């Protein structure tokens, strides 16, 4: 297999997977991407290869990276991965906080979300509540 074949196969598999996961038809995706269902069908079947604009529009529609669509990365969305880690951290701290500290955690979270405090300062303050 050459690179173009690998790229096309990965792109087709990931496109099909994303369509199925979201429950979208080819027509629905086409509308979101500003193309036709026939074009999406040709991409899925491997008759045609998506151009750069097509790949970008698909990535935006599914909120994934172009690297993911092309098989360069297995991470779908770097921002979501970071956000998930932050959510887990915050949720864990909040759940383990004493009832009287939950208000403080909530107040710190509000400041953090408004960018009133830096990430490291936020983590440091939350970690002091654990002690």
Buried (B, 14 or more C-beta within 10 A) or exposed (E): EEEEEEBBEBBBEBBEEBBEEEEBEBEBBBBBBEBEBEBBBBBBEEEBBBEEEBBBBBBEBBEBBBBBBBBEEEEBBEEEEEEEEBEEBBEEBBEEBEEEBBEBBEEBBEEBEEEEBEEEEBBEBBEEBEE
